[in-house]
Amino acid sequence: MVRSAVSILDIGSRSEKIRADAVSLDIERRVRPDVCASAEYLPFRTGAFDYISMLEVIEHLENEALDRALEECKRVAEYLVVSTPNCDSKVWNKVVWPFWTHTFGREWMGSHKQFFSRRSLEELLEGEFEMKILERNYSRWSLLLSAMTSQAAVVSEKREEIEEQPELGSRARAGLNEILVKVKIQRQIDAENGNLT
């Protein structure tokens, strides 16, 4: 779901990053993230990363916090990779989660603020936040999605603006063209892998 040679912000990674070169972000300083901050207010410029990963994070956020976090993801990155437990799974709901929270995972009891099914997660990302789901990987235990945020659409709009503004400096034009090439390459890779619908 994530190509090599891209910048990644790994939100909620705790003590293990998704990749060694990713920037880890967590709200808890004790887990020693690269950046200690909330997903609701990302301390990065717009378009700072290619990807954001939020693995097993969204279920820990209340509705308003989740809305702010997803808006921030759209602002900061072109692509979002998100996973969450699959609440459609009877085994997860009736066996795994109750056993875990009453034995080894007592610290997690009450930590899940909401639960997602395939349908509710897709409606959240595509419907409410206008992301385009590129890849789905559903299992009995979890839901894993890769989605394009609005940043890719913003880049397309910027290309039109560049062509209409001849006074734009060569450095700015080169930087924006570099971003556009990245998006074009990603779209080609997605098309070759059959990820475009």
C-alpha atoms as a printed R data frame, in Angstrom:
    type eleno elety resid chain resno       x       y       z
1   ATOM     1    CA   MET     A     1   0.000   0.000   0.000
2   ATOM     2    CA   VAL     A     2   2.966   2.356   0.409
3   ATOM     3    CA   ARG     A     3   5.653   2.768  -2.264
4   ATOM     4    CA   SER     A     4   9.302   3.159  -1.412
5   ATOM     5    CA   ALA     A     5  11.050   6.568  -1.686
6   ATOM     6    CA   VAL     A     6   8.154   8.579  -0.328
7   ATOM     7    CA   SER     A     7   7.696  10.665   2.804
8   ATOM     8    CA   ILE     A     8   5.468   9.112   5.469
9   ATOM     9    CA   LEU     A     9   3.919  10.490   8.620
10  ATOM    10    CA   ASP     A    10   3.081   7.584  10.922
11  ATOM    11    CA   ILE     A    11   0.386   8.740  13.355
12  ATOM    12    CA   GLY     A    12  -0.029   6.739  16.551
13  ATOM    13    CA   SER     A    13   2.895   4.457  15.801
14  ATOM    14    CA   ARG     A    14   3.748   4.072  19.490
15  ATOM    15    CA   SER     A    15   7.189   2.472  19.698
16  ATOM    16    CA   GLU     A    16   7.281   0.934  16.207
17  ATOM    17    CA   LYS     A    17   7.253   2.958  13.004
18  ATOM    18    CA   ILE     A    18   5.679   1.595   9.854
19  ATOM    19    CA   ARG     A    19   9.056   2.199   8.181
20  ATOM    20    CA   ALA     A    20  12.427   3.282   9.587
21  ATOM    21    CA   ASP     A    21  12.461   6.532   7.581
22  ATOM    22    CA   ALA     A    22   8.887   7.517   8.534
23  ATOM    23    CA   VAL     A    23   8.233  10.425  10.881
24  ATOM    24    CA   SER     A    24   6.427   9.101  13.959
25  ATOM    25    CA   LEU     A    25   3.788  11.214  15.677
26  ATOM    26    CA   ASP     A    26   2.101  10.293  18.941
27  ATOM    27    CA   ILE     A    27   0.301  12.198  21.656
28  ATOM    28    CA   GLU     A    28   2.198  10.344  24.388
29  ATOM    29    CA   ARG     A    29   5.737  11.544  25.014
30  ATOM    30    CA   ARG     A    30   6.667   8.349  26.914
31  ATOM    31    CA   VAL     A    31   6.666   6.336  23.653
32  ATOM    32    CA   ARG     A    32   9.356   8.707  22.309
33  ATOM    33    CA   PRO     A    33   7.883   9.711  18.951
34  ATOM    34    CA   ASP     A    34   9.767  11.951  16.524
35  ATOM    35    CA   VAL     A    35   6.997  14.508  17.050
36  ATOM    36    CA   CYS     A    36   4.781  14.677  20.120
37  ATOM    37    CA   ALA     A    37   1.466  16.158  18.985
38  ATOM    38    CA   SER     A    38  -2.210  15.409  18.496
39  ATOM    39    CA   ALA     A    39  -3.534  14.098  15.192
40  ATOM    40    CA   GLU     A    40  -6.156  16.831  15.450
41  ATOM    41    CA   TYR     A    41  -3.584  19.602  15.011
42  ATOM    42    CA   LEU     A    42  -0.679  18.394  12.886
43  ATOM    43    CA   PRO     A    43   2.316  20.733  13.173
44  ATOM    44    CA   PHE     A    44   3.260  20.435   9.494
45  ATOM    45    CA   ARG     A    45   2.783  22.596   6.429
46  ATOM    46    CA   THR     A    46   0.154  21.740   3.846
47  ATOM    47    CA   GLY     A    47   1.288  18.914   1.563
48  ATOM    48    CA   ALA     A    48   4.311  18.079   3.744
49  ATOM    49    CA   PHE     A    49   4.017  14.295   3.256
50  ATOM    50    CA   ASP     A    50   3.166  11.868   0.496
51  ATOM    51    CA   TYR     A    51   1.460   9.408   2.861
52  ATOM    52    CA   ILE     A    52  -0.028   9.345   6.330
53  ATOM    53    CA   SER     A    53  -0.512   6.025   8.072
54  ATOM    54    CA   MET     A    54  -3.035   5.749  10.887
55  ATOM    55    CA   LEU     A    55  -2.970   2.099  11.896
56  ATOM    56    CA   GLU     A    56  -5.350   1.190  14.714
57  ATOM    57    CA   VAL     A    57  -5.827   4.857  15.670
58  ATOM    58    CA   ILE     A    58  -9.211   6.130  14.483
59  ATOM    59    CA   GLU     A    59 -11.228   3.919  16.822
60  ATOM    60    CA   HIS     A    60  -9.608   5.716  19.786
61  ATOM    61    CA   LEU     A    61 -10.928   9.148  18.739
62  ATOM    62    CA   GLU     A    62 -14.293  10.686  19.620
63  ATOM    63    CA   ASN     A    63 -16.345  11.921  16.634
64  ATOM    64    CA   GLU     A    64 -15.209  15.568  16.730
65  ATOM    65    CA   ALA     A    65 -11.559  14.615  17.251
66  ATOM    66    CA   LEU     A    66 -11.756  12.127  14.379
67  ATOM    67    CA   ASP     A    67 -13.266  14.770  12.089
68  ATOM    68    CA   ARG     A    68 -10.447  17.216  12.890
69  ATOM    69    CA   ALA     A    69  -7.796  14.501  12.461
70  ATOM    70    CA   LEU     A    70  -9.110  13.461   9.045
71  ATOM    71    CA   GLU     A    71  -9.282  17.102   7.914
72  ATOM    72    CA   GLU     A    72  -5.656  17.480   8.993
73  ATOM    73    CA   CYS     A    73  -4.701  14.324   7.080
74  ATOM    74    CA   LYS     A    74  -6.301  15.766   3.957
75  ATOM    75    CA   ARG     A    75  -4.342  18.975   4.427
76  ATOM    76    CA   VAL     A    76  -0.938  17.425   5.125
77  ATOM    77    CA   ALA     A    77  -0.734  14.440   2.713
78  ATOM    78    CA   GLU     A    78  -1.869  13.128  -0.634
79  ATOM    79    CA   TYR     A    79  -2.596   9.583   0.529
80  ATOM    80    CA   LEU     A    80  -3.935   8.048   3.723
81  ATOM    81    CA   VAL     A    81  -3.506   4.445   4.823
82  ATOM    82    CA   VAL     A    82  -5.861   3.601   7.674
83  ATOM    83    CA   SER     A    83  -6.720   0.429   9.571
84  ATOM    84    CA   THR     A    84  -9.188  -0.301  12.335
85  ATOM    85    CA   PRO     A    85 -10.709  -3.406  13.917
86  ATOM    86    CA   ASN     A    86 -13.537  -4.903  11.875
87  ATOM    87    CA   CYS     A    87 -16.730  -4.557  13.922
88  ATOM    88    CA   ASP     A    88 -18.548  -6.761  11.379
89  ATOM    89    CA   SER     A    89 -16.565  -9.673  12.830
90  ATOM    90    CA   LYS     A    90 -18.533 -11.603  15.429
91  ATOM    91    CA   VAL     A    91 -15.358 -13.374  16.533
92  ATOM    92    CA   TRP     A    92 -13.660 -10.009  17.167
93  ATOM    93    CA   ASN     A    93 -16.624  -8.517  19.011
94  ATOM    94    CA   LYS     A    94 -17.655 -11.518  21.104
95  ATOM    95    CA   VAL     A    95 -14.352 -13.325  21.708
96  ATOM    96    CA   VAL     A    96 -11.123 -11.495  20.867
97  ATOM    97    CA   TRP     A    97 -11.844  -7.981  22.144
98  ATOM    98    CA   PRO     A    98 -13.579  -9.024  25.419
99  ATOM    99    CA   PHE     A    99 -10.840 -11.572  26.168
100 ATOM   100    CA   TRP     A   100  -8.077  -9.072  25.399
101 ATOM   101    CA   THR     A   101  -9.506  -6.234  27.497
102 ATOM   102    CA   HIS     A   102 -10.090  -8.515  30.489
103 ATOM   103    CA   THR     A   103  -6.675 -10.213  30.418
104 ATOM   104    CA   PHE     A   104  -3.481  -8.919  28.786
105 ATOM   105    CA   GLY     A   105  -4.949  -5.688  27.455
106 ATOM   106    CA   ARG     A   106  -6.671  -4.291  30.552
107 ATOM   107    CA   GLU     A   107  -5.137  -0.887  29.835
108 ATOM   108    CA   TRP     A   108  -7.146  -0.757  26.608
109 ATOM   109    CA   MET     A   109 -10.533  -1.320  28.267
110 ATOM   110    CA   GLY     A   110 -12.743   1.601  27.332
111 ATOM   111    CA   SER     A   111 -10.158   3.021  24.943
112 ATOM   112    CA   HIS     A   112 -12.203   2.343  21.810
113 ATOM   113    CA   LYS     A   113 -14.549   5.276  21.407
114 ATOM   114    CA   GLN     A   114 -16.193   3.977  18.244
115 ATOM   115    CA   PHE     A   115 -16.279   0.979  15.964
116 ATOM   116    CA   PHE     A   116 -16.320   0.719  12.175
117 ATOM   117    CA   SER     A   117 -17.783  -1.718   9.712
118 ATOM   118    CA   ARG     A   118 -16.662  -1.887   6.080
119 ATOM   119    CA   ARG     A   119 -19.602   0.250   5.091
120 ATOM   120    CA   SER     A   120 -19.260   2.881   7.826
121 ATOM   121    CA   LEU     A   121 -15.525   3.316   7.229
122 ATOM   122    CA   GLU     A   122 -15.980   3.725   3.478
123 ATOM   123    CA   GLU     A   123 -18.872   6.170   4.016
124 ATOM   124    CA   LEU     A   124 -16.733   8.178   6.411
125 ATOM   125    CA   LEU     A   125 -13.773   8.490   4.048
126 ATOM   126    CA   GLU     A   126 -15.583   8.755   0.707
127 ATOM   127    CA   GLY     A   127 -18.813  10.405   1.779
128 ATOM   128    CA   GLU     A   128 -17.959  12.822   4.559
129 ATOM   129    CA   PHE     A   129 -14.327  13.534   3.673
130 ATOM   130    CA   GLU     A   130 -14.461  13.131  -0.133
131 ATOM   131    CA   MET     A   131 -11.440  10.835  -0.321
132 ATOM   132    CA   LYS     A   132 -11.094   8.293  -3.092
133 ATOM   133    CA   ILE     A   133 -10.494   4.763  -1.836
134 ATOM   134    CA   LEU     A   134  -7.750   3.196  -3.931
135 ATOM   135    CA   GLU     A   135  -7.230  -0.131  -2.219
136 ATOM   136    CA   ARG     A   136  -9.193  -2.282   0.216
137 ATOM   137    CA   ASN     A   137  -7.893  -5.152   2.309
138 ATOM   138    CA   TYR     A   138 -10.532  -6.567   4.619
139 ATOM   139    CA   SER     A   139  -9.974  -9.500   6.924
140 ATOM   140    CA   ARG     A   140 -11.889 -11.146   9.696
141 ATOM   141    CA   TRP     A   141 -10.018  -8.985  12.202
142 ATOM   142    CA   SER     A   142  -9.384  -5.643  10.566
143 ATOM   143    CA   LEU     A   143 -10.228  -3.175   7.828
144 ATOM   144    CA   LEU     A   144  -7.289  -1.694   5.895
145 ATOM   145    CA   LEU     A   145  -7.798   1.039   3.296
146 ATOM   146    CA   SER     A   146  -5.624   3.247   1.143
147 ATOM   147    CA   ALA     A   147  -7.278   6.485   0.043
148 ATOM   148    CA   MET     A   148  -6.371   9.565  -1.983
149 ATOM   149    CA   THR     A   149  -7.033  12.772  -0.039
150 ATOM   150    CA   SER     A   150  -7.954  16.082  -1.584
151 ATOM   151    CA   GLN     A   151  -4.269  17.076  -1.914
152 ATOM   152    CA   ALA     A   152  -4.043  15.280  -5.281
153 ATOM   153    CA   ALA     A   153  -7.008  17.311  -6.530
154 ATOM   154    CA   VAL     A   154  -5.395  20.508  -5.219
155 ATOM   155    CA   VAL     A   155  -2.229  19.669  -7.161
156 ATOM   156    CA   SER     A   156  -4.259  19.307 -10.369
157 ATOM   157    CA   GLU     A   157  -5.833  22.714  -9.789
158 ATOM   158    CA   LYS     A   158  -2.380  24.217  -9.126
159 ATOM   159    CA   ARG     A   159  -1.124  22.964 -12.510
160 ATOM   160    CA   GLU     A   160  -3.837  24.998 -14.225
161 ATOM   161    CA   GLU     A   161  -2.868  28.025 -12.116
162 ATOM   162    CA   ILE     A   162   0.806  27.640 -13.106
163 ATOM   163    CA   GLU     A   163  -0.042  27.585 -16.773
164 ATOM   164    CA   GLU     A   164  -2.128  30.735 -16.326
165 ATOM   165    CA   GLN     A   165   0.580  32.639 -14.382
166 ATOM   166    CA   PRO     A   166   3.680  33.255 -16.531
167 ATOM   167    CA   GLU     A   167   5.146  35.563 -13.846
168 ATOM   168    CA   LEU     A   168   5.550  32.626 -11.441
169 ATOM   169    CA   GLY     A   169   9.220  32.262 -10.539
170 ATOM   170    CA   SER     A   170  11.259  29.415 -12.016
171 ATOM   171    CA   ARG     A   171  12.013  27.926  -8.568
172 ATOM   172    CA   ALA     A   172   8.299  27.805  -7.646
173 ATOM   173    CA   ARG     A   173   7.447  26.389 -11.073
174 ATOM   174    CA   ALA     A   174  10.129  23.675 -10.726
175 ATOM   175    CA   GLY     A   175   8.943  22.712  -7.223
176 ATOM   176    CA   LEU     A   176   5.337  22.446  -8.260
177 ATOM   177    CA   ASN     A   177   6.243  20.522 -11.406
178 ATOM   178    CA   GLU     A   178   8.172  18.053  -9.231
179 ATOM   179    CA   ILE     A   179   5.033  17.454  -7.151
180 ATOM   180    CA   LEU     A   180   2.958  17.049 -10.302
181 ATOM   181    CA   VAL     A   181   5.397  14.470 -11.650
182 ATOM   182    CA   LYS     A   182   5.125  12.519  -8.374
183 ATOM   183    CA   VAL     A   183   1.338  12.477  -8.634
184 ATOM   184    CA   LYS     A   184   1.510  11.420 -12.283
185 ATOM   185    CA   ILE     A   185   3.936   8.583 -11.452
186 ATOM   186    CA   GLN     A   186   1.688   7.440  -8.590
187 ATOM   187    CA   ARG     A   187  -1.331   7.421 -10.901
188 ATOM   188    CA   GLN     A   188   0.617   5.321 -13.444
189 ATOM   189    CA   ILE     A   189   1.662   2.875 -10.716
190 ATOM   190    CA   ASP     A   190  -1.924   2.689  -9.472
191 ATOM   191    CA   ALA     A   191  -3.193   2.057 -13.010
192 ATOM   192    CA   GLU     A   192  -0.612  -0.667 -13.606
193 ATOM   193    CA   ASN     A   193  -1.548  -2.342 -10.318
194 ATOM   194    CA   GLY     A   194  -5.245  -2.086 -11.108
195 ATOM   195    CA   ASN     A   195  -5.881   0.231  -8.154
196 ATOM   196    CA   LEU     A   196  -7.806   2.841 -10.109
197 ATOM   197    CA   THR     A   197 -11.541   2.321 -10.272
